[in-house]
Amino acid sequence: MKIRILFIASLGISSLIQASISFAGNVNGKNIYLQRCAMCHGMDIKGTGPLANKSNPPTPDLTTSAFKKRLNDYPGVIVSSVILRPNGDLIPKTLRENGVRLSPYPWRIKDLRDLNEYMSGVISKNR
């Protein structure tokens, strides 16, 4: 009986360690989101940031089932296509019009993956 309890306890500790490693490995994604996205999308990714209603169209709620499906079907593509889209400047325009100056950012593939992972984690908590 004692061995069984120890085994179950070790599984719980292992899960906690894995969760903290996953979180620690995603500090980059969280930092990028907080510095470059939260002002419009909000901390909850629901389009509740201070600039959310100052863009036209307003900042979307990224926790909707339609967005979750797109994020799941095309992981990373959604995030990178919005950030790096060559033909649209809605995001920079909204920032400029509201006096927000973001320095250029040298996006790396790792940054896009980390941001996607962070957003997916937040979105999955908003079920």
C-alpha positions in Angstrom: 0.0 0.0 0.0 2.8 2.4 0.9 4.6 1.8 -2.4 1.3 2.5 -4.3 0.9 5.8 -2.4 4.5 6.8 -3.1 4.1 6.0 -6.8 0.9 8.1 -7.0 2.6 11.0 -5.2 5.6 10.8 -7.5 3.2 11.0 -10.5 1.7 14.2 -9.0 5.1 15.7 -8.4 6.3 14.8 -11.9 3.2 16.6 -13.4 4.0 19.7 -11.4 7.6 19.7 -12.5 6.6 19.2 -16.1 4.0 22.1 -15.9 6.6 24.4 -14.3 9.2 23.5 -17.0 6.6 24.2 -19.7 5.8 27.6 -18.1 9.5 28.4 -17.6 10.2 27.5 -21.2 7.5 29.9 -22.4 8.6 33.1 -20.6 9.6 34.4 -24.0 6.1 34.0 -25.5 4.5 35.6 -22.4 6.9 38.6 -22.5 6.3 39.1 -26.2 2.5 39.0 -25.7 2.6 41.4 -22.8 4.9 43.9 -24.6 3.4 43.7 -28.1 -0.2 42.3 -28.0 -1.9 42.8 -24.6 -2.5 46.6 -25.3 -5.2 45.5 -27.8 -6.0 41.9 -27.0 -5.9 42.3 -23.2 -4.5 39.9 -20.6 -7.3 37.4 -21.3 -6.9 37.5 -25.1 -10.6 38.4 -25.4 -10.0 41.8 -27.1 -10.3 43.7 -23.8 -7.1 45.8 -23.9 -7.1 49.6 -23.6 -6.8 50.0 -27.4 -9.3 47.2 -28.3 -12.1 49.5 -29.4 -9.9 52.0 -31.1 -9.2 49.9 -34.1 -11.5 49.5 -37.0 -12.7 46.8 -36.9 -12.4 46.4 -33.1 -9.9 43.9 -31.8 -11.4 40.4 -31.9 -11.9 38.0 -29.1 -9.4 35.3 -29.7 -11.0 32.8 -27.3 -14.0 32.2 -29.7 -14.5 28.7 -31.0 -13.8 29.8 -34.5 -10.4 31.2 -33.6 -9.5 28.2 -31.5 -10.3 26.0 -34.4 -8.1 28.1 -36.8 -5.3 28.1 -34.2 -5.6 24.3 -33.8 -5.8 23.6 -37.6 -3.0 26.0 -38.5 -0.7 26.2 -35.5 1.6 29.1 -35.7 0.4 30.2 -39.1 -2.3 32.4 -37.6 0.1 34.3 -35.3 2.8 34.7 -37.8 0.5 35.8 -40.6 -1.1 38.5 -38.5 2.2 39.8 -37.3 4.1 39.5 -40.5 1.4 40.2 -43.1 2.9 42.2 -45.9 -0.2 43.8 -47.3 -2.0 45.1 -44.2 -1.0 47.7 -41.6 -4.1 47.7 -39.3 -2.0 46.9 -36.2 0.7 49.6 -36.8 -2.0 52.1 -37.9 -4.0 51.5 -34.7 -0.9 51.9 -32.6 0.3 55.1 -34.5 -3.2 56.7 -34.3 -3.2 56.1 -30.5 0.3 57.4 -29.9 1.9 54.0 -29.1 5.4 53.6 -30.4 6.7 50.0 -30.6 10.3 49.6 -31.6 10.9 47.3 -34.5 11.2 43.7 -33.4 13.5 41.2 -35.1 11.0 38.3 -35.2 12.6 34.8 -35.0 10.8 31.5 -35.7 11.2 30.7 -32.0 9.4 33.9 -31.1 6.5 33.1 -33.2 6.3 29.5 -31.8 6.6 30.8 -28.2 3.9 33.4 -28.8 1.6 30.8 -30.3 2.3 28.4 -27.4 1.6 31.1 -24.9 -1.6 32.2 -26.6 -2.8 28.6 -27.0 -2.3 28.1 -23.3 -4.2 31.2 -22.3 -7.0 30.3 -24.7 -7.3 26.8 -23.5 -7.8 28.1 -19.9 -10.7 30.3 -21.2 -13.0 27.4 -22.2 
